[in-house]
Each structure stands twice: as structure tokens, then as C-alpha cells.
Amino acid sequence: MKSGALTEAEESTWVEKTGRVVEAHQDLVRPKVQLLLALICGLVVLVILAIAVGSYDISLLKILRSLLGFENGPQRIVVWDIRMPRIVAALVAGCGLGLSGLATQSLLRNPLASPFTLGISQGAAFGAAFSIVVMGAGRMQESALRTADANSFTVHSIYAVTLFAFLGAITATVVILILARFKKMSPEAIILAGIALSSLFTSGTILVQYFATEVEIARVVFWTFGDVARSNWREIGLLGFVTVLVLAYFVFNRWNLNAITTGEETARGLGVDVNRVRLLGMFLAALVAALATAFHGIIAFLGLLAPHIGRRLAGADHALLIPYACVIGAMVLLFADTLGRMLVGSGTLPVGVLTSFMGAPVFLYLLVRGLNR
């Protein structure tokens, strides 16, 4: 027998211990997977409820027939052309914002981080306002900032709003990354920097509105309101496509995220390229947040709320935490939109108002709990 080799008895003991560890891990994970499946089933029920809610009453049988393509007439129009677009938009945007919030919290190792608290959403809103007023995106009228000589620079495309929103979001992201990387700021200081960036971008948006026409002001305000009813199927498809790609990236890098959350030195010791993962991950998180903001306005605190609920239910392992954050984000946003339609009736209550009411207390709780440690 070679030196250092295990005897048959030792090998049998090692296999038995390994089997017990694997079995204990499976026993720990199984209820969390079952809860995730239950949440997905609850999300399906919530979708059916959202289809049924509205001024035009539709029975459950007609809803199912319309979804399967067996129903024609007004029921099919209401289901597929009026209610389903906003429902799917809420699912996709909620999933994307929940994923973006989780990514920023894990990559920056800051439980208070989210696209809204770091100024990413406000940067995207400023970019959208700049494109509408200054660049004339969306075929807007003349404003005091666009003279006749500047008309050649006018961009008559609704996707220019998305581009400028992304540029605003990525600007805020770069500033946060520089502060976190080179200035070695504490998590609390990064949040304060995010608040400062939010104030800066909000002031810039107000300044742009000052020089805008009445029509442009109305359009900018419309963009800043969180509303999932404004996007069409093409925009929903674009956001969904990007969200799926970003989701696949973070699922593939779930082990790297687990390592980074334990500490940068530990992650580097395990062979993780922290700078590369952080830079690319924040870039992709900003992309999803920018698209969601450009198409649906500022939906506050959802990126903060969904990951923390997910951690309470799934723990810190990103293999489960990522799908939990996505499902919970979709559920919270769809619930807020459906509740707004039930409260107002016409469906005009901005969903961002309700997410702020739900997310602001959570933010204050996390802040107070962190300060008391």
C-alpha cells in the first residue's frame, strides 16, 4: 500500500460521511425549492387574478379560453391587447429589477444597494429627459434648448430614450464603482454617495424641464412615473430578452457571487477575478435597470425589497437566491399594479407609488438595524 493512501475501512468511512453531508444538504435545500415552486404557483394565480380585475368582467372560463386561443370577440381583445401586455411587462420588469438589486448588493457587498438607492434609476430618468427635451426623441416639439440650427441633431426615435437612459444609468454606476474600488469607501458612505447622485440627477432633470415646452414637460413627467402599462409587445420583448441574458450570466456566475459576498480576499484566494466579475456584473445590472426605467419609469425600492425577502426565505446561496429574487420581484410589482387598478379603477395609479410605500419602511429598517450593530 502506498504511503498516504486510504485503507478500505477509511475509504468506506469517508464515503459514508460524504453521503451524510450530501443528504443533510439536500434536506436543507428541499423545502426551499418546494417554497420556490409554491411561489411560482402563487404567481400564476396572481396573473389570473390580474387578468380578471378591471371594469370589464371576465369569467375564469373565458379567461382560460382566451389564453388558449378559443375565445374571440371583446373578451380576447381585453385579455390579449389590454391586460396581458401590462401583466407581462410587470413580470419582466419586476424580475429584472429584482435581479439588478440582488446583483448590486452582492457585488458591492452592501445590503442597502439597489438601482434606486445608488442613483442608477435617477440617472436613467435624467438620460430619458435629456433625450426627450434636448435631442427631440419621440418626435417632440421645439423647446428652448433646441434651436433651428440644432435640428440636425434631433433623434426621432423612441429607442433614443432607451440609449440615453442607459448612458445616464451607466454614468451613475461608473461613479459608484470608482468610489467603491479606489476610494475604499464604507457601505454607509457608498449609500450616501448614491443619495448625492440621486439629488444631482434629479436636479438635472428639473433643469431640463425648466427649458422644455408644456408637451415635453408632460412627457418627461410621464416617463418618470412608474407605470407598466405604457410599453408595447416589442419593448417588452426587448426587455425580456436582455433580462434573460443577464439572468443566465448571473446564474452561471452564482458561485463567484457567493465567494465575493464572503469578502474580496477570500474570493481572490478561491481564484475569482473580483474586478472583472464586479465590473461586468454592475454593467449588466445597470443595463437591465436602464431598460426597465426607460420603458416603465422609476419603480422605487423594488430592487431593494425583492432580494431581502429572498434572503429571508432562501438564505445566502445565490443558486436559490437568484430565482427567489426574480420571482419575488415579479410578484411584488404585479401585485402593486393589480392593487393600483383595484384602488383607482382606471388603472392610472402609478405603480412606483405603491412600491415606494412598501420599500421605504424596509429601507429604514435596514438602515436602523445597520446603525445599531
N, C-alpha and C positions, 0 to 999 in steps of 0.2 A: 504494500500500500504506500502511495506517495505521501510525502510529508504535507500536512495541511489539508489532505482530502478528508471528506466526511465519511464516517462509518455508516453502515446501513441503518443502525439504530438512530444515529444523529440525523441522517437524512430524512428518515421517517418522522422524527420529532419536528424537524424544520418544516416539512411539508404539512404536517398537522397544524402547527402554529400558523403558518401562512394561510391555510384554509380557514382557520377560525377568524383571522383578521379580515379576510375577504368576505366571509359570511357576516361578520359584525358590520362591515361597511355596507353591504347590501341591505341588511336590516335597517341601517340608519338612513339609507337613501330611498328605500322603497316607499315609505309614507310620504316623502317629499315629492316623489314622482307621481304618486296617486293624487296628492293635493294639486299638483300642476294639471293633471288631466281633469280634475274636478273644476278647476278654474277655467279651463278651456271649454268645458261643457257649460259652465255658467256664462261664459262669453257668448256662446251660441244662443243661449236662452235670451240674453240681453239684446242680441242682434234681432231676434224675432220680435221682442217687445218694442224695440226701436222702430221696426217696420210697421207695427200695429198702431203706434202712437201718432196722433195727428188729427186734424179737423175732418179728414175723410176716413171713416171707419171701414176697416177691412177685417174680415173674419180670419181665423187661423187657417182654415181650409183653403181660402182664396189666396192667402199669403204663400202657402206651400205650393199651390197650383201655379201661381205667378212665378215663383222661384224656379220651378221645374219647367216653365215654358208652356203650360197647359191652359193658361188664363189669358184672354185677350180683353180689349176694351179699357175702360178707365182704371181698373184695378192694376193692370200690368203697367200702365203709364205711371201711376202713383208709386208703385213699388220700384221699378227699374229706372225711371227718369227723374224722380223727385227725391225719394227717400234713400235708395241704395247708394247713390253717389256720396252723400254726406256720411252715411254709415261706414262705407269702406274708407272714406277719407279719414274719419275718426280712428278707425282701426290702424291704418297705415301710419298716420301722424303720431298717434299715441305710442305705437310700437317704436317708431324712430326716435321720438323724444325720450322715451324711457331708456332705450339703448344708448342714446347720446349722453344722458345724465349718468348712467352707470359707468360709461367709458371715462368720462371726465373725472368722476370720483375715484375710480381705480387708478387711472394713470397719474393723477396729481396726488393721490393718497390723501384726499380731503373729503370728508363726508358732507360738507356744505356746498361742494361744487356742483354746478349744473349749467346748462346753456343760459338760463335766465340770471342766476346769481353772479356769473362771471362776465356778464355783459355781452355774451355772444348773440343772444336774441336781439338785444337793443342795437348791436352793430349791424345785424342783418336788416332790422327795421330802418335804420338810417340809410343803408345802401339802397333799399327799396324806395324810400322817399326821395333820395338824391336822383335816382334814375327816372322817377316819375316827373319831378319838377324841373330838374336841370337838363336831363337827357331826353325828356319827352317820351319815355317808354309808355306804351299802351295808347299811342295816338292822342295825347292830351293837347290842350290848347296852349297858347303862348303864355308865358309868365314873365315877370320882371327879370328873372335870371337868364332868360333865353331871348336874345335879340335876333333880329332878322339875319345878321351875319353869322349867328351861331346855329342856324337851322340845318346847315350841312352836317352838324354833329348830332342831330337828333336821331335817336334809335327807336324806330317804330316797331317794336317787338315786345310782347308781353314777357318773353323769356329774358329780355334785358333786365327786368326787375329781379329775376332769379339770380342772374350773374352778379349784379351789383349787391344784392343781399348776401351772396356768398362772399364777395370781397370784403364787405363790412364785417361779416362773422369771422372770416379768417384773420382779419386785422386784429380783432379782439383776442383771438386765440393765440396769435404770434406774441402779442404783448404779455399775455398770461404765461406762456411758455418761457419767454425771456426772463420774466421775474422769478419764476419757479426754478429755472435752471441756473442762471448766472448770479442772481442776487440772493439766492438761498433763502427766500422769504418763508416765513412760517405759514401754516394753513390759514390761520386767522388773518394774517396780513394779505394773503392772496385773495381772500374774500373781500377785504376792504378795497383792494385794488380793483376787483371786479365791480364793486359798488361805484367806485370812481369812474370806471369806464362806462358803466351804465348811465351815470349822470352826464358824462361827456357826450355820448352818442345821443341821448335824449335831448340835450341842449342843441346839438347839431340838427336834429330832426325839427325842433321848434324853429330854429333859424331858417331852415329851408322852407318851412311852411309860411314864414313871415313874408317871403317874396313870392309866394305862389298865388295863383288865382283861386277863386272860390271852388271851382270844379276840381282843381288839383288838390286843394286842402281836403275836400271831401274824399277824394280817392286815397290820399295818404292816411287819413283817419280810418278809412275803411280797411286799408292794409294792416294798420296797427292793431285793430280789433281782432281778437282770436275768434275765428269762425270757420268751421269745417264745411260749410255749405257753399262756399264760393268757387271751389275747384271743380273742373270737369274730369271726365274719364282719362283724357290724355295726361293731364297734370298728375292725377292720382297714380296713373301707371308709371310716370317718370319717378315720382317719389317712392313708390313701391319697389321699383327696380333698383334704385340706389340703396334703399333700406335693406333689401335682401342681400346685396353685395357686401354692404358694411357689416351686416349681421353674420354673414359667412366668414368674413375676416376675423371678427372678434371670437366667434366660436372656434375657429382654427387656432387662435392665439389665447385660448382660455387659460392654458397652463402658464403662459407668460404673464397674464394679468394676475393670477394667483401669486406668482413669485414677486411681482412688483409691489403688491399690497403688503407683503411681509417686510419690505424695505429694499432700497436700491442696492445696498452692498450685498444682501442675501441673494437678490436676483442676479447680480453680476457674477456672484460666486457659482450660481447654477447655470451660467452660460447664456443669460438673457442679455441681448443688446438693448439696454433700457432706453437709450436716447432714440434709437431707430423706432422701437415699438411705440414710445411715447409720442414722437413727432408724427408718425403716420397715423396712429390711433386718434390723436387730437384733430388732425386734418380731416379724417373721415367723420368723426363726431361732429365737427363744425359743418361739414358738408350736409349731413342729414338735418341738423338744426337750421341751417340756412335755407334749405329747400322747404322744410316744414313752415318756417316763418314767412318765406316769400309767398307761398301758396295759401297759408291759413292765418297769417298774422302772429302776434305774440301770444303764446299759450303759456302763461306763467306757472312756474313751480312744478309742472308735471315731471320734468326731468329730475327734480329733487325728490318728489313724492314716491314715484314708482320704484326706484332702486332700494329705498329704505324699507318700504313694505316688503319687497322681495327678500331683503336680508333678514327681516324678522321671520319670514316663512321658510326660506331655503338655506340660510347660512351664508358663509363667505365663499363657497366654492363656485367659481364662475361657470362651471359646467351646468349647474342648475340655476344660478343667479341670472345668467343672461336670458334664458327663456322666461323666467319669472318676471324680470323687469319689463320685457316686451309685452307679455300677456297682461300684466297689471296696468302698464301704461295705456294699452288699448282699451281695457275695461274702464279705467278711470275717465278717459276722455270721452268714450261713448256714453258712459253713464252721465257725465256732466252735460253733454249735448242733449241727450234724451230728457234729462231733468229740466234743462232750459226750455225745451219745446213744451213740456208739460206745464211749466210755471207761466210762460208767456202766451203759449198757444200758437202764435205766428212763427215761432222758431227764430225770432230776431235777437234773443238774448245772447250776447257774446259768450262763447264757452270759456274764454280766458278769464272772465269774471268769476265763474264758479270754481275753476281750478285754482285761482288765487285765494278764494275763501278756504279751500281745502288745504292748499300748500303752505300758506303763510303761517298758520299755527305750528305746522311740522317744522318749518324753518326756525321759528322762535324757540321751539322745544329743543331742537338740536343745538342751537346756539347757546342757550342757557345751560344745557347739560354739559357742553364742552367747556364753558367757563367755570363751572363748578367742580371740574375734575382737578 
